Amino acid sequence: QVQLAESGGGLVQAGGSLRLSCAASGTIFRINSIGWYRQAPGKQRELVATSSTGGTTNYADSVKGRFTISGDNAKNTVYLQMTSLKPEDTATYYCKLRLGLNDYWGQGTQVTVSS
């Protein structure tokens, strides 16, 4: 069984930075991709950033140039560095790990950006 635990969310002023972490535990193999998604109240969950094992990264247009996804294989942890945060970045952020054909989600961490 695979478990994901996000951390690092919080309240920050506009223009500030946060780094989210997602630690994976359990039996992890055949990693296809890792990613961060977010969901704001009343809105659908949307992709923020993904990284495939082939080295391809993909970012939502709204976060390009401000957010960076990275990982530490030794720690089974993926990060999302967020800079120049805007109030519209306020959401619950989730990490997702795709192993083979299966997707695993974390419980989410809240990010609130005040204006």
N, C-alpha and C positions, 0 to 999 in steps of 0.2 A: 504494500500500500504506500502511496505517495502522499505526503503532506507538504503544504506550502504555508509559510508564515510571513506575512508582510509586517513591516515596521517602518518608522521614520516619518509618519504623517504628523500633521499638527496645524497650528494656526500661524500664518506668516503674513506680513504686510506685502502689498504689491511691490514688485521689484526685488523681492527677496528670493532666497534659495532654500531648497530642501533636497535631501537625498533619501529616497526610499530603498529599502532592502527587502529581498524576498529569499528566505532560506528554505531550501528543499531538503526533505528527509525521506528515508524509505528506500525502496528498490528502484534505482534510477538507471535506465539504460535506453538505448535507441532514442536519444533526444533528437527531436526534429526541430523544435524551435522553443524559444522562451519569449514572453512578451508582457507588456503592461497595457492594461485597459482601464478605462474610467467610466463612471456613471454618475451623472449629476441628477438631482431630484427631478422627476418628471421626464427624464430623457432616457434614451436607450444607451446601453453600454457601447462604448466606442473604443476603437484601437488607438493607443497612444504611440507605442513603439514595439517593434518585434525584432528578434535577431535569430537567424537560422544557423544550424550547425555548419552550413556552407559558408558562413561569414557575411551573409546578406543582412543588412539592417533596413528597417522601414519605419518611417515616422509619419504621423499625421501632419498634414500641412500646418495645422495650428500650433504645433510645437517644434517644428524644424528650426534648428539654430538655437533653441533654448533648452531642449531636453536631450540627454544622452543616455542610452542604454549600454550597460556593460555587465560583465560577469566575472566571477572568480570560481573557476572549476574546482579548485582545491577545497573551497568552502561550500560548494554547491549553492552559491548565492548569486542572485542577479540584482543589479542596482538600476535605479533610475535617478540620475542627477537632473534636477530641475532648477533652472535659473530664470531670472527675469519673470517671475511668476505674475500672473494676472488674475483678477477676480474671476474671470471665466474659466480658470483652471480648477476652481473649486469643485470637488467631486470625491467620491470614494474610488480609490485606486486599487486595482486588482492585478495580481500577476497570474500568468497562465503558463503552464508547462505542457508541451505536447510530446508525448512519448509514443512512438509508433502512431497508432490511430486514435489514441486516447488523450483527452484533455483533462488537466487537473488545474483547479483554481484555488487561490487562497481566499481568506475570509475578508480581505479588503482592509485598507487603512484610509482614514479620512484626511483629506487635505483641504484646508480652508484658507483662502487668500482674501484678506481685507483690503479695501480701497483706501 
